[in-house]
Amino acid sequence: MTKTGQCWMVAFGLTLMTAACGSSAPSDSGEQVTPIKRAETPQNEFTPLELEATVDALVAAINESPLDEAQMVVLLKNLDDFFAPIATGANRAMGELGVIGNVIGPNVTTVDGPSSQELQNQQIAQAVADGAHGIGVSPFDTTNAAAVDDAATNGVPVVTLDSDLPDSKRSLYVGTLNEPAGATSAKTLLAMLPPPPGTVVIHGILGETWPDGYDRTQGALAAIAEAGYKPVVSEAMFGDENEASDIERMRGNLVAASPPAVGILGLFNISYRCVPAADGAAMPGLPIVTFDFDPRTVDLMRQDRIKATHTQRQYYEGYLVPYILYGMKSIGLDATRAILDPLIEGDESKVNIGIDVVPAEKIDAYNDFLVSIGSIQ
């Protein structure tokens, strides 16, 4: 990561200086402790009912156990853009739980200060030293694994979110499972295509150095090939300085496709670039499906150039983590994992929050849903 300014730590919102479950009395005081009560979630066609029901089941189990004070922290890569809804969800959950805790992210670094990875390691160590009962963390990369292992060794459970450290001692991962997500996005596009043969150009990643992007691409590749189409990956080039080259690469793949291209699938937040690539290849009528809710993607959906997009439920990613951390403290990891079972897919340590499929004609309904949960993306 480029280092440009002095290193700071920023907390999102106020630290919630309230004992668990709304009572400051210790658990052995004999005073009746107020049970946890979630804020009511507005019902919408995009409300993830299974996820909501799972949280309700976890709350019910926690309320049957001895309720106690808890302290936790959620460490994010950033507090803006993609991570802002995660911070909103985590803060809301900690408020409902009444725990002592906050959401923290590195803001700016300089050549004289630590890298973001090093800063996050310091934050993890500080949380342990401060007596945290649980840590949620969105790790930058494997350089954060040793700090996670140290926390777990010192009896502080760690839940990863957004990005995972599967070879560390973290207890659970919460987020989108990228291979199934890639397959889901491919199936959204496949429903719009003429019968095979035909080529589908995928704006994806083939290098394994970014596991999340690689897994998402592999899921899409498999689903498209299984449906009888020829998948061709146009390697995504991130960064504004690479946008023109990225579009030109996609355009070249579309023109060279044999059999001819019948659709384009974009797997990342920059995949609004699929539209100018199709225009440059003189194929403006190709169905295009993308990922994420970038404003440029939304504008192109309103123009009916992008037919659908897929979003990662960041709000629920942040909201679920404090409940899981409190559940692990209250009823234990095994009991918490058993309640989360409807959301666990494949590896028993990975909690899949799923993705939202948003057709172009449902943009306003989806925006209304985001507003209703306070999660503007």
Phi, psi and omega in degrees: 000138178291137180255123188233343184208182181294152183278126179229161171241132183240131176261134179273117177078181180274144172298134185271092185274057181232138178290159184305139173066023170081010179234135178270359181284139177296157187295340181260015184281347182088351179284141178292124180272135181292128178296156176293135176226120179284149170293144181293133179265123178300140180274134182211160179298342179262358179297123180283092189297320180295320180294316178300316180296325180293319177297318178300319179295322178294318178298317180299318179293319179297319182294341177274352181260166174297123182271140186216165176295151178214151179228133182209166177217145175243120184253121182245160177291332185203167176242006182244174172052239184303326187273348181300314177295329177297315179297320178300313181296318181294317179296320179296316180297317180294327176294318179294323179284336183072027181276165170273119182177172176202178179248129187231145175214150174289140182258291183227146177232159177233173179298338181267350183252178180289158173290168178300322178297314180295321179297318179296321176299320178295321179295320178296313180297321180294321178299319177296314181297329181279357176090024179299143175268349179191151181229130168256136184215137170259094188289151177284313181192192185293347177292347177269355185295319183297321179293322176297316179298319179297318179298313180298320179297329179272013174085013179253108182293145181237133173245125176271153177216155182069299175243152186243159170233075188297337181266007178265185179267019176299149184279316183212158170245137178237124178162194177282131171272116196287327179294311174298325179295319176298319178296319179298316180296322178297319180293328175298315179291319183303327180293347183258355189265154170290166179301151176295162012279165177169158179257136172249120178273126181251121173277093190218201183223130177255343179283138183275003179290338173246091187303320183297313179293321178297313182296319179298319179294319180296321177297319179292317179304312184296317182293321181289317178296320180297331180279357175098008179260162177266114177272136175233123182269124170263109186300121181293139178242105185280159180102137180300327182292343181257004187299313182298317180294323179296314179296318181295323178297315178297317179303316179298320178295324178293315182293322184276354186300134176216116000297169185303150180293140179239353180186163179230136178238117177258132189252003185223176183292345179267009188280004166300342178294345178299329183292306177297332176295317178295320178297317180295333178270007182059040179230055186293344182270000181295135173297133180233130177233140186227189178235153174071177193234040177303142180305327179289326175295316181298317179301318181288332173293320179295333177273002181064025176271326172253126189276333180195157173224172183229128182244158195259013176055049183301320181305312182290331176300313178288323184293323185287327188299311179299324178295321178294315180299318179291322177299319179297323178289323188275311185242357177096159183297313185297316180293322178295316180296324179297321178291326180282357187309322179299339181260353183272128184231124180073246180302127184291354178260007183243121180261115185267113179276354177077185179225158174262132174263118186243103175292156182303324183285354181250018182301312183295320178296321180290319176300320178299320178297314180299318178297321184294334178254007178069037188231065179288130180253000000 
